Amino acid sequence: MTRTQPNLALVLGASGGIGGEVARQLRDAGWEVRALKRTLTHASEQSEGFTWLRGDAMNREDVLHAARGCAVIVHAVNPPGYRRWDELVFPMLENTIAAAIAQRATIVLPGTVYNYAPDTFPVIAEDAPQRPMTRKGAIRAEMERRLQAATREGARVIIVRAGDFFGPRAGNSWFSQGVLKPGRPVAAISLPGDRGVGHQWSYLPDAARAVVELLARRERLEPFANFHMSGHWDADGTQLAAAIQRVLARRTGKAPKARPFPWWLLRLASPFVVTFRELLEMRYLWRQPVHLSNARLLAVLEREPHTPLEEAVEATLVGLGCLPEGN
């Protein structure tokens, strides 16, 4: 086993939203960050201040090589577009587990609410039973079971679970793919949830900051530590849209209308588009209030990283190309 370096982290999925944000914040906190990518160019090898390594999360030798000396492995890699979860999720996770056991490293997993069924709603505690009602939920629950088993072989695990992400670089998210269209001025705002139903959102930089702060305390945590973030609670399903309207009114003088998300269109197209079928499977999370309790996070950090909603929304709109930089 290579001697581990306490501030050396491998991030799998550093090209994505949560993986990239955690990698950047680890870098800014003084960590040395390695990132794995299947295809590298000279420009990408020099970007972000990471050490980019050519490799595939599906290839165990690639992961074992990249993880040598690492004290932390951030497992933020997912199959694209919800596709082929049953084929790809577990091999990638098992490679991460093997590397973490070899290095006695801490694995960080961004968690999801898919693990929970409505019997745990509306407020989900960290120790709530995981009885998933969907195929993806069962996969996510099994991932956490395997991670917990890995702690008996020398790995450590931190899970940080949050609501639906939004943020300047959260490209693969409900906010950027369902609520509005990135890369253009906002003409309309779609509301995926039923009116009157609360929904939890999480600003990506806040979630990444929580990960960094927990890692700074990792030696004092339980070997398997599961945390929830409270994030931004939209009590009636309209408050995020209202914040978008306020920001746009202030910046452009126009406040676009909010309208229901066209679930009917997804249903019509679902026989032909796998991603639409997968999204429809998770619609139950928009029809009931789902709010994560952050009691355990507060007990460790004393406060949750939290950017004010309008500030977070404005930064997100700028980052997604819906608003120009500046005031």
ZALUM-966175 format. One record per residue (C-alpha): residue in three letters; chain; residue number from 1; x, y, z. Coordinates in Angstrom, 3 decimals, always signed. Example, Ala and Ser with C-alpha at 12.3 -4.5 7.8 and 13.67 -1.06 7.14 Angstrom:
# ZALUM-966175
@type = ALA&mol = A&seq = 1&u = +12.300&v = -4.500&w = +7.800 $
@type = SER&mol = A&seq = 2&u = +13.670&v = -1.060&w = +7.140 $
***
This chain:
# ZALUM-966175
@type = MET&mol = A&seq = 1&u = +0.000&v = +0.000&w = +0.000 $
@type = THR&mol = A&seq = 2&u = +1.312&v = +3.434&w = -0.948 $
@type = ARG&mol = A&seq = 3&u = +1.640&v = +5.848&w = +1.955 $
@type = THR&mol = A&seq = 4&u = -1.406&v = +8.131&w = +1.921 $
@type = GLN&mol = A&seq = 5&u = -1.100&v = +11.890&w = +1.788 $
@type = PRO&mol = A&seq = 6&u = -3.689&v = +13.527&w = +4.069 $
@type = ASN&mol = A&seq = 7&u = -4.604&v = +16.316&w = +1.638 $
@type = LEU&mol = A&seq = 8&u = -4.628&v = +14.306&w = -1.591 $
@type = ALA&mol = A&seq = 9&u = -8.038&v = +13.486&w = -3.117 $
@type = LEU&mol = A&seq = 10&u = -9.196&v = +11.618&w = -6.202 $
@type = VAL&mol = A&seq = 11&u = -12.446&v = +12.887&w = -7.706 $
@type = LEU&mol = A&seq = 12&u = -14.363&v = +10.563&w = -10.009 $
@type = GLY&mol = A&seq = 13&u = -16.849&v = +12.631&w = -11.967 $
@type = ALA&mol = A&seq = 14&u = -14.908&v = +15.905&w = -11.798 $
@type = SER&mol = A&seq = 15&u = -16.333&v = +16.896&w = -15.185 $
@type = GLY&mol = A&seq = 16&u = -19.856&v = +16.847&w = -13.751 $
@type = GLY&mol = A&seq = 17&u = -21.781&v = +19.169&w = -11.485 $
@type = ILE&mol = A&seq = 18&u = -21.259&v = +17.957&w = -7.929 $
@type = GLY&mol = A&seq = 19&u = -17.919&v = +16.282&w = -8.658 $
@type = GLY&mol = A&seq = 20&u = -16.515&v = +19.396&w = -10.296 $
@type = GLU&mol = A&seq = 21&u = -17.742&v = +21.686&w = -7.532 $
@type = VAL&mol = A&seq = 22&u = -16.299&v = +19.488&w = -4.776 $
@type = ALA&mol = A&seq = 23&u = -12.998&v = +19.247&w = -6.674 $
@type = ARG&mol = A&seq = 24&u = -12.751&v = +23.031&w = -7.035 $
@type = GLN&mol = A&seq = 25&u = -13.549&v = +23.666&w = -3.392 $
@type = LEU&mol = A&seq = 26&u = -11.073&v = +21.030&w = -2.234 $
@type = ARG&mol = A&seq = 27&u = -8.451&v = +22.743&w = -4.422 $
@type = ASP&mol = A&seq = 28&u = -9.303&v = +26.126&w = -2.923 $
@type = ALA&mol = A&seq = 29&u = -9.048&v = +24.655&w = +0.577 $
@type = GLY&mol = A&seq = 30&u = -5.465&v = +23.575&w = -0.113 $
@type = TRP&mol = A&seq = 31&u = -6.008&v = +20.002&w = -1.249 $
@type = GLU&mol = A&seq = 32&u = -4.149&v = +18.417&w = -4.136 $
@type = VAL&mol = A&seq = 33&u = -6.818&v = +17.067&w = -6.473 $
@type = ARG&mol = A&seq = 34&u = -6.566&v = +14.281&w = -9.015 $
@type = ALA&mol = A&seq = 35&u = -9.336&v = +13.783&w = -11.552 $
@type = LEU&mol = A&seq = 36&u = -9.965&v = +10.843&w = -13.855 $
@type = LYS&mol = A&seq = 37&u = -11.146&v = +11.349&w = -17.427 $
@type = ARG&mol = A&seq = 38&u = -11.415&v = +8.966&w = -20.365 $
@type = THR&mol = A&seq = 39&u = -10.218&v = +11.482&w = -22.961 $
@type = LEU&mol = A&seq = 40&u = -7.642&v = +14.164&w = -22.254 $
@type = THR&mol = A&seq = 41&u = -6.401&v = +17.082&w = -24.324 $
@type = HIS&mol = A&seq = 42&u = -3.452&v = +19.286&w = -23.474 $
@type = ALA&mol = A&seq = 43&u = -5.860&v = +22.052&w = -22.460 $
@type = SER&mol = A&seq = 44&u = -7.899&v = +19.811&w = -20.170 $
@type = GLU&mol = A&seq = 45&u = -4.735&v = +18.458&w = -18.546 $
@type = GLN&mol = A&seq = 46&u = -3.858&v = +21.983&w = -17.444 $
@type = SER&mol = A&seq = 47&u = -7.358&v = +23.178&w = -16.496 $
@type = GLU&mol = A&seq = 48&u = -8.937&v = +23.853&w = -13.101 $
@type = GLY&mol = A&seq = 49&u = -5.679&v = +23.342&w = -11.183 $
@type = PHE&mol = A&seq = 50&u = -6.295&v = +19.578&w = -10.972 $
@type = THR&mol = A&seq = 51&u = -4.012&v = +16.744&w = -11.957 $
@type = TRP&mol = A&seq = 52&u = -6.001&v = +15.091&w = -14.738 $
@type = LEU&mol = A&seq = 53&u = -5.310&v = +11.417&w = -15.335 $
@type = ARG&mol = A&seq = 54&u = -6.482&v = +9.428&w = -18.320 $
@type = GLY&mol = A&seq = 55&u = -8.668&v = +6.567&w = -17.175 $
@type = ASP&mol = A&seq = 56&u = -12.138&v = +5.097&w = -16.846 $
@type = ALA&mol = A&seq = 57&u = -14.105&v = +4.620&w = -13.626 $
@type = MET&mol = A&seq = 58&u = -15.239&v = +1.284&w = -15.116 $
@type = ASN&mol = A&seq = 59&u = -11.627&v = +0.060&w = -15.216 $
@type = ARG&mol = A&seq = 60&u = -10.394&v = -1.116&w = -11.814 $
@type = GLU&mol = A&seq = 61&u = -6.714&v = -0.762&w = -12.606 $
@type = ASP&mol = A&seq = 62&u = -7.260&v = +2.827&w = -13.719 $
@type = VAL&mol = A&seq = 63&u = -9.005&v = +3.665&w = -10.444 $
@type = LEU&mol = A&seq = 64&u = -6.461&v = +1.811&w = -8.281 $
@type = HIS&mol = A&seq = 65&u = -3.606&v = +3.631&w = -10.041 $
@type = ALA&mol = A&seq = 66&u = -5.250&v = +7.051&w = -9.741 $
@type = ALA&mol = A&seq = 67&u = -6.057&v = +6.511&w = -6.053 $
@type = ARG&mol = A&seq = 68&u = -2.513&v = +5.671&w = -4.938 $
@type = GLY&mol = A&seq = 69&u = -1.628&v = +7.824&w = -1.970 $
@type = CYS&mol = A&seq = 70&u = -5.090&v = +9.403&w = -1.786 $
@type = ALA&mol = A&seq = 71&u = -6.757&v = +9.938&w = +1.576 $
@type = VAL&mol = A&seq = 72&u = -10.116&v = +10.690&w = -0.039 $
@type = ILE&mol = A&seq = 73&u = -12.007&v = +9.382&w = -3.060 $
@type = VAL&mol = A&seq = 74&u = -15.048&v = +11.391&w = -4.151 $
@type = HIS&mol = A&seq = 75&u = -17.410&v = +9.048&w = -5.982 $
@type = ALA&mol = A&seq = 76&u = -19.475&v = +11.514&w = -8.011 $
@type = VAL&mol = A&seq = 77&u = -19.625&v = +9.574&w = -11.265 $
@type = ASN&mol = A&seq = 78&u = -22.996&v = +8.505&w = -12.694 $
@type = PRO&mol = A&seq = 79&u = -24.222&v = +6.953&w = -15.935 $
@type = PRO&mol = A&seq = 80&u = -25.327&v = +9.792&w = -18.237 $
@type = GLY&mol = A&seq = 81&u = -28.993&v = +10.546&w = -18.747 $
@type = TYR&mol = A&seq = 82&u = -30.227&v = +7.982&w = -16.208 $
@type = ARG&mol = A&seq = 83&u = -29.341&v = +5.228&w = -18.676 $
@type = ARG&mol = A&seq = 84&u = -27.901&v = +1.748&w = -17.936 $
@type = TRP&mol = A&seq = 85&u = -27.795&v = +2.204&w = -14.186 $
@type = ASP&mol = A&seq = 86&u = -28.140&v = -1.512&w = -13.531 $
@type = GLU&mol = A&seq = 87&u = -25.126&v = -2.221&w = -15.775 $
@type = LEU&mol = A&seq = 88&u = -22.746&v = +0.583&w = -14.813 $
@type = VAL&mol = A&seq = 89&u = -23.383&v = +1.782&w = -11.261 $
@type = PHE&mol = A&seq = 90&u = -22.136&v = -1.204&w = -9.289 $
@type = PRO&mol = A&seq = 91&u = -18.921&v = -1.909&w = -11.251 $
@type = MET&mol = A&seq = 92&u = -17.866&v = +1.732&w = -10.828 $
@type = LEU&mol = A&seq = 93&u = -18.690&v = +1.682&w = -7.125 $
@type = GLU&mol = A&seq = 94&u = -16.841&v = -1.588&w = -6.531 $
@type = ASN&mol = A&seq = 95&u = -13.729&v = -0.110&w = -8.160 $
@type = THR&mol = A&seq = 96&u = -13.910&v = +2.862&w = -5.807 $
@type = ILE&mol = A&seq = 97&u = -14.399&v = +0.561&w = -2.823 $
@type = ALA&mol = A&seq = 98&u = -11.405&v = -1.571&w = -3.810 $
@type = ALA&mol = A&seq = 99&u = -9.219&v = +1.527&w = -4.099 $
@type = ALA&mol = A&seq = 100&u = -10.433&v = +2.932&w = -0.783 $
@type = ILE&mol = A&seq = 101&u = -9.746&v = -0.346&w = +1.036 $
@type = ALA&mol = A&seq = 102&u = -6.267&v = -0.491&w = -0.471 $
@type = GLN&mol = A&seq = 103&u = -5.484&v = +3.067&w = +0.648 $
@type = ARG&mol = A&seq = 104&u = -7.545&v = +3.094&w = +3.866 $
@type = ALA&mol = A&seq = 105&u = -9.210&v = +6.118&w = +2.299 $
@type = THR&mol = A&seq = 106&u = -12.494&v = +7.940&w = +2.941 $
@type = ILE&mol = A&seq = 107&u = -15.127&v = +7.653&w = +0.229 $
@type = VAL&mol = A&seq = 108&u = -17.474&v = +10.601&w = -0.286 $
@type = LEU&mol = A&seq = 109&u = -20.787&v = +9.800&w = -1.962 $
@type = PRO&mol = A&seq = 110&u = -23.316&v = +12.490&w = -2.929 $
@type = GLY&mol = A&seq = 111&u = -26.560&v = +10.868&w = -1.790 $
@type = THR&mol = A&seq = 112&u = -30.074&v = +11.074&w = -3.210 $
@type = VAL&mol = A&seq = 113&u = -33.633&v = +10.996&w = -1.888 $
@type = TYR&mol = A&seq = 114&u = -34.391&v = +8.093&w = -4.250 $
@type = ASN&mol = A&seq = 115&u = -33.535&v = +5.757&w = -1.367 $
@type = TYR&mol = A&seq = 116&u = -36.703&v = +6.696&w = +0.515 $
@type = ALA&mol = A&seq = 117&u = -40.364&v = +5.860&w = +0.082 $
@type = PRO&mol = A&seq = 118&u = -43.308&v = +8.066&w = +1.075 $
@type = ASP&mol = A&seq = 119&u = -43.565&v = +6.316&w = +4.459 $
@type = THR&mol = A&seq = 120&u = -40.577&v = +8.470&w = +5.549 $
@type = PHE&mol = A&seq = 121&u = -42.015&v = +11.748&w = +4.215 $
@type = PRO&mol = A&seq = 122&u = -42.399&v = +14.679&w = +4.704 $
@type = VAL&mol = A&seq = 123&u = -39.305&v = +15.131&w = +6.926 $
@type = ILE&mol = A&seq = 124&u = -36.602&v = +12.508&w = +6.433 $
@type = ALA&mol = A&seq = 125&u = -34.150&v = +11.928&w = +9.268 $
@type = GLU&mol = A&seq = 126&u = -30.649&v = +10.597&w = +8.642 $
@type = ASP&mol = A&seq = 127&u = -31.533&v = +7.255&w = +10.223 $
@type = ALA&mol = A&seq = 128&u = -34.868&v = +6.867&w = +8.402 $
@type = PRO&mol = A&seq = 129&u = -35.359&v = +3.360&w = +6.950 $
@type = GLN&mol = A&seq = 130&u = -34.533&v = +3.000&w = +3.273 $
@type = ARG&mol = A&seq = 131&u = -37.369&v = +1.127&w = +1.588 $
@type = PRO&mol = A&seq = 132&u = -37.103&v = +2.411&w = -2.003 $
@type = MET&mol = A&seq = 133&u = -40.104&v = +2.109&w = -4.296 $
@type = THR&mol = A&seq = 134&u = -38.292&v = +2.486&w = -7.642 $
@type = ARG&mol = A&seq = 135&u = -35.564&v = +0.614&w = -9.478 $
@type = LYS&mol = A&seq = 136&u = -33.104&v = +3.520&w = -9.212 $
@type = GLY&mol = A&seq = 137&u = -33.933&v = +3.907&w = -5.537 $
@type = ALA&mol = A&seq = 138&u = -33.135&v = +0.230&w = -4.944 $
@type = ILE&mol = A&seq = 139&u = -29.796&v = +0.695&w = -6.707 $
@type = ARG&mol = A&seq = 140&u = -28.930&v = +3.730&w = -4.600 $
@type = ALA&mol = A&seq = 141&u = -29.870&v = +1.930&w = -1.370 $
@type = GLU&mol = A&seq = 142&u = -27.723&v = -1.053&w = -2.375 $
@type = MET&mol = A&seq = 143&u = -24.821&v = +1.319&w = -3.084 $
@type = GLU&mol = A&seq = 144&u = -24.994&v = +2.591&w = +0.474 $
@type = ARG&mol = A&seq = 145&u = -25.259&v = -0.955&w = +1.854 $
@type = ARG&mol = A&seq = 146&u = -22.068&v = -1.911&w = -0.010 $
@type = LEU&mol = A&seq = 147&u = -20.300&v = +1.199&w = +1.226 $
@type = GLN&mol = A&seq = 148&u = -21.255&v = +0.413&w = +4.803 $
@type = ALA&mol = A&seq = 149&u = -19.882&v = -3.110&w = +4.357 $
@type = ALA&mol = A&seq = 150&u = -16.625&v = -1.600&w = +3.037 $
@type = THR&mol = A&seq = 151&u = -16.067&v = +0.170&w = +6.355 $
@type = ARG&mol = A&seq = 152&u = -15.536&v = -3.262&w = +7.922 $
@type = GLU&mol = A&seq = 153&u = -12.565&v = -3.720&w = +5.574 $
@type = GLY&mol = A&seq = 154&u = -10.773&v = -0.464&w = +6.364 $
@type = ALA&mol = A&seq = 155&u = -12.519&v = +2.136&w = +4.214 $
@type = ARG&mol = A&seq = 156&u = -14.404&v = +5.085&w = +5.680 $
@type = VAL&mol = A&seq = 157&u = -17.508&v = +6.664&w = +4.165 $
@type = ILE&mol = A&seq = 158&u = -19.195&v = +10.079&w = +4.229 $
@type = ILE&mol = A&seq = 159&u = -22.563&v = +10.448&w = +2.511 $
@type = VAL&mol = A&seq = 160&u = -23.960&v = +13.947&w = +1.964 $
@type = ARG&mol = A&seq = 161&u = -27.568&v = +13.910&w = +0.819 $
@type = ALA&mol = A&seq = 162&u = -29.246&v = +17.035&w = -0.524 $
@type = GLY&mol = A&seq = 163&u = -32.235&v = +18.171&w = -2.552 $
@type = ASP&mol = A&seq = 164&u = -32.347&v = +18.906&w = -6.274 $
@type = PHE&mol = A&seq = 165&u = -29.195&v = +20.764&w = -7.214 $
@type = PHE&mol = A&seq = 166&u = -28.929&v = +24.156&w = -8.848 $
@type = GLY&mol = A&seq = 167&u = -25.846&v = +26.267&w = -9.359 $
@type = PRO&mol = A&seq = 168&u = -23.635&v = +27.995&w = -11.933 $
@type = ARG&mol = A&seq = 169&u = -22.239&v = +24.678&w = -13.211 $
@type = ALA&mol = A&seq = 170&u = -25.063&v = +22.282&w = -12.398 $
@type = GLY&mol = A&seq = 171&u = -25.817&v = +21.468&w = -16.018 $
@type = ASN&mol = A&seq = 172&u = -27.413&v = +18.060&w = -15.472 $
@type = SER&mol = A&seq = 173&u = -30.175&v = +19.088&w = -13.087 $
@type = TRP&mol = A&seq = 174&u = -33.901&v = +19.702&w = -12.879 $
@type = PHE&mol = A&seq = 175&u = -33.210&v = +23.429&w = -12.637 $
@type = SER&mol = A&seq = 176&u = -31.291&v = +23.607&w = -15.911 $
@type = GLN&mol = A&seq = 177&u = -33.211&v = +20.950&w = -17.828 $
@type = GLY&mol = A&seq = 178&u = -36.742&v = +21.284&w = -16.528 $
@type = VAL&mol = A&seq = 179&u = -37.300&v = +24.679&w = -14.890 $
@type = LEU&mol = A&seq = 180&u = -35.695&v = +26.792&w = -17.648 $
@type = LYS&mol = A&seq = 181&u = -33.526&v = +26.524&w = -20.748 $
@type = PRO&mol = A&seq = 182&u = -29.833&v = +27.371&w = -20.313 $
@type = GLY&mol = A&seq = 183&u = -27.904&v = +29.484&w = -22.792 $
@type = ARG&mol = A&seq = 184&u = -30.742&v = +31.890&w = -23.552 $
@type = PRO&mol = A&seq = 185&u = -32.842&v = +34.563&w = -21.823 $
@type = VAL&mol = A&seq = 186&u = -35.564&v = +33.074&w = -19.620 $
@type = ALA&mol = A&seq = 187&u = -38.861&v = +33.245&w = -21.489 $
@type = ALA&mol = A&seq = 188&u = -40.849&v = +31.054&w = -19.077 $
@type = ILE&mol = A&seq = 189&u = -40.355&v = +29.139&w = -15.848 $
@type = SER&mol = A&seq = 190&u = -41.651&v = +25.581&w = -15.520 $
@type = LEU&mol = A&seq = 191&u = -42.915&v = +24.252&w = -12.203 $
@type = PRO&mol = A&seq = 192&u = -42.326&v = +20.460&w = -11.989 $
@type = GLY&mol = A&seq = 193&u = -44.191&v = +20.059&w = -8.703 $
@type = ASP&mol = A&seq = 194&u = -47.870&v = +20.285&w = -7.924 $
@type = ARG&mol = A&seq = 195&u = -48.844&v = +23.687&w = -6.561 $
@type = GLY&mol = A&seq = 196&u = -48.925&v = +23.719&w = -2.803 $
@type = VAL&mol = A&seq = 197&u = -46.436&v = +20.831&w = -2.509 $
@type = GLY&mol = A&seq = 198&u = -43.141&v = +21.691&w = -0.868 $
@type = HIS&mol = A&seq = 199&u = -39.846&v = +20.770&w = -2.487 $
@type = GLN&mol = A&seq = 200&u = -36.230&v = +20.960&w = -1.388 $
@type = TRP&mol = A&seq = 201&u = -33.479&v = +22.517&w = -3.508 $
@type = SER&mol = A&seq = 202&u = -29.757&v = +22.568&w = -2.816 $
@type = TYR&mol = A&seq = 203&u = -27.294&v = +25.177&w = -4.059 $
@type = LEU&mol = A&seq = 204&u = -24.377&v = +23.160&w = -5.395 $
@type = PRO&mol = A&seq = 205&u = -21.562&v = +25.311&w = -3.928 $
@type = ASP&mol = A&seq = 206&u = -23.186&v = +24.986&w = -0.475 $
@type = ALA&mol = A&seq = 207&u = -23.284&v = +21.188&w = -0.760 $
@type = ALA&mol = A&seq = 208&u = -19.653&v = +21.095&w = -1.864 $
@type = ARG&mol = A&seq = 209&u = -18.655&v = +23.355&w = +1.014 $
@type = ALA&mol = A&seq = 210&u = -20.354&v = +20.973&w = +3.448 $
@type = VAL&mol = A&seq = 211&u = -18.338&v = +18.081&w = +1.984 $
@type = VAL&mol = A&seq = 212&u = -15.065&v = +19.975&w = +2.411 $
@type = GLU&mol = A&seq = 213&u = -15.895&v = +20.933&w = +5.990 $
@type = LEU&mol = A&seq = 214&u = -16.882&v = +17.376&w = +6.886 $
@type = LEU&mol = A&seq = 215&u = -13.669&v = +16.028&w = +5.363 $
@type = ALA&mol = A&seq = 216&u = -11.696&v = +18.363&w = +7.607 $
@type = ARG&mol = A&seq = 217&u = -13.316&v = +16.523&w = +10.545 $
@type = ARG&mol = A&seq = 218&u = -13.309&v = +13.044&w = +9.017 $
@type = GLU&mol = A&seq = 219&u = -11.121&v = +11.426&w = +11.668 $
@type = ARG&mol = A&seq = 220&u = -13.686&v = +12.341&w = +14.323 $
@type = LEU&mol = A&seq = 221&u = -16.652&v = +10.922&w = +12.426 $
@type = GLU&mol = A&seq = 222&u = -18.088&v = +7.420&w = +12.560 $
@type = PRO&mol = A&seq = 223&u = -16.623&v = +5.093&w = +9.892 $
@type = PHE&mol = A&seq = 224&u = -19.973&v = +5.266&w = +8.061 $
@type = ALA&mol = A&seq = 225&u = -21.333&v = +8.803&w = +8.413 $
@type = ASN&mol = A&seq = 226&u = -24.582&v = +9.820&w = +6.724 $
@type = PHE&mol = A&seq = 227&u = -25.535&v = +13.516&w = +6.601 $
@type = HIS&mol = A&seq = 228&u = -28.517&v = +15.397&w = +5.201 $
@type = MET&mol = A&seq = 229&u = -28.623&v = +19.022&w = +4.096 $
@type = SER&mol = A&seq = 230&u = -31.685&v = +21.204&w = +4.545 $
@type = GLY&mol = A&seq = 231&u = -30.832&v = +23.484&w = +1.624 $
@type = HIS&mol = A&seq = 232&u = -33.554&v = +25.814&w = +0.343 $
@type = TRP&mol = A&seq = 233&u = -37.058&v = +24.724&w = +1.274 $
@type = ASP&mol = A&seq = 234&u = -39.703&v = +25.800&w = -1.251 $
@type = ALA&mol = A&seq = 235&u = -42.744&v = +25.475&w = +0.974 $
@type = ASP&mol = A&seq = 236&u = -45.429&v = +25.570&w = -1.723 $
@type = GLY&mol = A&seq = 237&u = -43.518&v = +24.715&w = -4.903 $
@type = THR&mol = A&seq = 238&u = -43.570&v = +28.283&w = -6.237 $
@type = GLN&mol = A&seq = 239&u = -40.935&v = +30.117&w = -4.187 $
@type = LEU&mol = A&seq = 240&u = -37.934&v = +29.175&w = -6.331 $
@type = ALA&mol = A&seq = 241&u = -39.783&v = +30.432&w = -9.407 $
@type = ALA&mol = A&seq = 242&u = -40.657&v = +33.640&w = -7.547 $
@type = ALA&mol = A&seq = 243&u = -36.977&v = +34.154&w = -6.714 $
@type = ILE&mol = A&seq = 244&u = -36.077&v = +33.698&w = -10.388 $
@type = GLN&mol = A&seq = 245&u = -38.745&v = +36.272&w = -11.309 $
@type = ARG&mol = A&seq = 246&u = -37.414&v = +38.785&w = -8.777 $
@type = VAL&mol = A&seq = 247&u = -33.840&v = +38.427&w = -10.016 $
@type = LEU&mol = A&seq = 248&u = -34.883&v = +38.785&w = -13.647 $
@type = ALA&mol = A&seq = 249&u = -37.146&v = +41.757&w = -12.906 $
@type = ARG&mol = A&seq = 250&u = -34.277&v = +43.505&w = -11.145 $
@type = ARG&mol = A&seq = 251&u = -31.719&v = +42.668&w = -13.829 $
@type = THR&mol = A&seq = 252&u = -33.824&v = +42.937&w = -17.015 $
@type = GLY&mol = A&seq = 253&u = -37.031&v = +44.721&w = -16.055 $
@type = LYS&mol = A&seq = 254&u = -39.064&v = +41.649&w = -17.057 $
@type = ALA&mol = A&seq = 255&u = -40.451&v = +38.820&w = -14.939 $
@type = PRO&mol = A&seq = 256&u = -41.394&v = +35.765&w = -17.033 $
@type = LYS&mol = A&seq = 257&u = -44.480&v = +33.787&w = -16.151 $
@type = ALA&mol = A&seq = 258&u = -44.386&v = +30.486&w = -14.317 $
@type = ARG&mol = A&seq = 259&u = -46.327&v = +27.560&w = -15.741 $
@type = PRO&mol = A&seq = 260&u = -46.785&v = +23.864&w = -14.977 $
@type = PHE&mol = A&seq = 261&u = -44.114&v = +21.527&w = -16.285 $
@type = PRO&mol = A&seq = 262&u = -45.413&v = +19.521&w = -19.315 $
@type = TRP&mol = A&seq = 263&u = -45.380&v = +16.052&w = -17.779 $
@type = TRP&mol = A&seq = 264&u = -47.882&v = +15.009&w = -20.432 $
@type = LEU&mol = A&seq = 265&u = -45.242&v = +15.562&w = -23.086 $
@type = LEU&mol = A&seq = 266&u = -42.775&v = +13.299&w = -21.276 $
@type = ARG&mol = A&seq = 267&u = -45.455&v = +10.640&w = -21.028 $
@type = LEU&mol = A&seq = 268&u = -46.163&v = +10.793&w = -24.765 $
@type = ALA&mol = A&seq = 269&u = -42.492&v = +10.554&w = -25.675 $
@type = SER&mol = A&seq = 270&u = -41.474&v = +8.066&w = -22.961 $
@type = PRO&mol = A&seq = 271&u = -41.887&v = +4.944&w = -25.149 $
@type = PHE&mol = A&seq = 272&u = -39.135&v = +6.326&w = -27.379 $
@type = VAL&mol = A&seq = 273&u = -36.856&v = +8.186&w = -24.893 $
@type = VAL&mol = A&seq = 274&u = -35.295&v = +6.267&w = -22.003 $
@type = THR&mol = A&seq = 275&u = -34.490&v = +9.396&w = -20.009 $
@type = PHE&mol = A&seq = 276&u = -38.149&v = +10.481&w = -20.061 $
@type = ARG&mol = A&seq = 277&u = -39.253&v = +7.106&w = -18.717 $
@type = GLU&mol = A&seq = 278&u = -36.732&v = +7.409&w = -15.911 $
@type = LEU&mol = A&seq = 279&u = -37.894&v = +10.925&w = -15.030 $
@type = LEU&mol = A&seq = 280&u = -41.518&v = +9.803&w = -14.925 $
@type = GLU&mol = A&seq = 281&u = -40.576&v = +7.058&w = -12.494 $
@type = MET&mol = A&seq = 282&u = -39.399&v = +9.714&w = -10.035 $
@type = ARG&mol = A&seq = 283&u = -42.421&v = +11.981&w = -10.349 $
@type = TYR&mol = A&seq = 284&u = -43.692&v = +10.903&w = -6.937 $
@type = LEU&mol = A&seq = 285&u = -40.969&v = +13.141&w = -5.442 $
@type = TRP&mol = A&seq = 286&u = -42.768&v = +16.161&w = -6.936 $
@type = ARG&mol = A&seq = 287&u = -46.236&v = +15.174&w = -5.730 $
@type = GLN&mol = A&seq = 288&u = -45.455&v = +15.002&w = -2.023 $
@type = PRO&mol = A&seq = 289&u = -43.384&v = +17.259&w = +0.234 $
@type = VAL&mol = A&seq = 290&u = -39.900&v = +15.849&w = +0.761 $
@type = HIS&mol = A&seq = 291&u = -37.634&v = +17.645&w = +3.221 $
@type = LEU&mol = A&seq = 292&u = -34.349&v = +16.305&w = +4.586 $
@type = SER&mol = A&seq = 293&u = -33.581&v = +16.928&w = +8.263 $
@type = ASN&mol = A&seq = 294&u = -30.055&v = +18.257&w = +8.806 $
@type = ALA&mol = A&seq = 295&u = -29.863&v = +17.595&w = +12.569 $
@type = ARG&mol = A&seq = 296&u = -26.730&v = +15.444&w = +12.331 $
@type = LEU&mol = A&seq = 297&u = -24.956&v = +17.952&w = +10.073 $
@type = LEU&mol = A&seq = 298&u = -25.699&v = +20.757&w = +12.530 $
@type = ALA&mol = A&seq = 299&u = -24.387&v = +18.649&w = +15.406 $
@type = VAL&mol = A&seq = 300&u = -21.018&v = +18.313&w = +13.631 $
@type = LEU&mol = A&seq = 301&u = -20.634&v = +21.640&w = +11.782 $
@type = GLU&mol = A&seq = 302&u = -22.882&v = +23.774&w = +14.039 $
@type = ARG&mol = A&seq = 303&u = -24.313&v = +25.474&w = +10.940 $
@type = GLU&mol = A&seq = 304&u = -25.039&v = +24.446&w = +7.385 $
@type = PRO&mol = A&seq = 305&u = -23.327&v = +26.318&w = +4.527 $
@type = HIS&mol = A&seq = 306&u = -26.145&v = +28.424&w = +3.116 $
@type = THR&mol = A&seq = 307&u = -26.142&v = +31.041&w = +0.356 $
@type = PRO&mol = A&seq = 308&u = -29.196&v = +33.372&w = +0.336 $
@type = LEU&mol = A&seq = 309&u = -31.715&v = +32.205&w = -2.257 $
@type = GLU&mol = A&seq = 310&u = -31.705&v = +35.221&w = -4.585 $
@type = GLU&mol = A&seq = 311&u = -27.906&v = +35.402&w = -4.538 $
@type = ALA&mol = A&seq = 312&u = -27.738&v = +31.696&w = -5.401 $
@type = VAL&mol = A&seq = 313&u = -30.363&v = +32.031&w = -8.144 $
@type = GLU&mol = A&seq = 314&u = -28.597&v = +35.011&w = -9.730 $
@type = ALA&mol = A&seq = 315&u = -25.234&v = +33.223&w = -9.771 $
@type = THR&mol = A&seq = 316&u = -26.935&v = +30.196&w = -11.310 $
@type = LEU&mol = A&seq = 317&u = -28.628&v = +32.220&w = -14.058 $
@type = VAL&mol = A&seq = 318&u = -25.319&v = +33.888&w = -14.919 $
@type = GLY&mol = A&seq = 319&u = -23.466&v = +30.579&w = -14.909 $
@type = LEU&mol = A&seq = 320&u = -26.063&v = +28.942&w = -17.151 $
@type = GLY&mol = A&seq = 321&u = -25.873&v = +31.766&w = -19.679 $
@type = CYS&mol = A&seq = 322&u = -29.338&v = +33.153&w = -18.951 $
@type = LEU&mol = A&seq = 323&u = -28.006&v = +36.461&w = -17.655 $
@type = PRO&mol = A&seq = 324&u = -24.864&v = +38.423&w = -18.476 $
@type = GLU&mol = A&seq = 325&u = -22.178&v = +38.968&w = -15.860 $
@type = GLY&mol = A&seq = 326&u = -22.393&v = +42.079&w = -13.692 $
@type = ASN&mol = A&seq = 327&u = -25.191&v = +44.009&w = -12.005 $
***
